[in-house]
Amino acid sequence: MSCLDLPGCHSQGDTRDEALANIREAIGLWLEVDAEEAGLQQVETLELAI
């Protein structure tokens, strides 16, 4: 799976549910790194239903 809006944000899993859980984690990590590189001190995340 890939998040098209986040370059290089990809993941996979043995099942659909595992792949979704993994891409959610990958998106969170991608956003954390992006915020850190931008110098942001605090990041708020929301859980969205798919």
TORKOL-4160 file (C-alpha; in steps of 0.2 Angstrom, whole numbers, padded with zeros to 4 digits, m for minus):
50
<pt num="1" X="0000" Y="0000" Z="0000"/>
<pt num="2" X="0005" Y="0018" Z="m0003"/>
<pt num="3" X="0000" Y="0035" Z="0003"/>
<pt num="4" X="0000" Y="0045" Z="m0013"/>
<pt num="5" X="0000" Y="0062" Z="m0004"/>
<pt num="6" X="0016" Y="0057" Z="0005"/>
<pt num="7" X="0031" Y="0053" Z="m0006"/>
<pt num="8" X="0040" Y="0037" Z="m0001"/>
<pt num="9" X="0026" Y="0032" Z="0011"/>
<pt num="10" X="0024" Y="0014" Z="0008"/>
<pt num="11" X="0020" Y="m0002" Z="0018"/>
<pt num="12" X="0013" Y="m0020" Z="0015"/>
<pt num="13" X="0006" Y="m0034" Z="0025"/>
<pt num="14" X="0001" Y="m0053" Z="0023"/>
<pt num="15" X="m0017" Y="m0048" Z="0025"/>
<pt num="16" X="m0028" Y="m0033" Z="0020"/>
<pt num="17" X="m0030" Y="m0029" Z="0039"/>
<pt num="18" X="m0012" Y="m0030" Z="0042"/>
<pt num="19" X="m0007" Y="m0019" Z="0027"/>
<pt num="20" X="m0020" Y="m0006" Z="0033"/>
<pt num="21" X="m0012" Y="m0006" Z="0051"/>
<pt num="22" X="0005" Y="m0005" Z="0044"/>
<pt num="23" X="0001" Y="0010" Z="0032"/>
<pt num="24" X="m0007" Y="0019" Z="0046"/>
<pt num="25" X="0009" Y="0017" Z="0056"/>
<pt num="26" X="0020" Y="0022" Z="0041"/>
<pt num="27" X="0009" Y="0038" Z="0039"/>
<pt num="28" X="0011" Y="0042" Z="0057"/>
<pt num="29" X="0030" Y="0040" Z="0056"/>
<pt num="30" X="0031" Y="0049" Z="0040"/>
<pt num="31" X="0022" Y="0064" Z="0048"/>
<pt num="32" X="0033" Y="0064" Z="0063"/>
<pt num="33" X="0049" Y="0065" Z="0053"/>
<pt num="34" X="0042" Y="0078" Z="0042"/>
<pt num="35" X="0037" Y="0089" Z="0057"/>
<pt num="36" X="0054" Y="0086" Z="0065"/>
<pt num="37" X="0063" Y="0092" Z="0049"/>
<pt num="38" X="0051" Y="0107" Z="0049"/>
<pt num="39" X="0056" Y="0111" Z="0067"/>
<pt num="40" X="0039" Y="0109" Z="0074"/>
<pt num="41" X="0039" Y="0105" Z="0093"/>
<pt num="42" X="0021" Y="0097" Z="0094"/>
<pt num="43" X="0011" Y="0087" Z="0082"/>
<pt num="44" X="m0007" Y="0082" Z="0084"/>
<pt num="45" X="m0013" Y="0066" Z="0075"/>
<pt num="46" X="m0031" Y="0060" Z="0072"/>
<pt num="47" X="m0037" Y="0043" Z="0068"/>
<pt num="48" X="m0048" Y="0042" Z="0053"/>
<pt num="49" X="m0059" Y="0028" Z="0048"/>
<pt num="50" X="m0056" Y="0020" Z="0031"/>
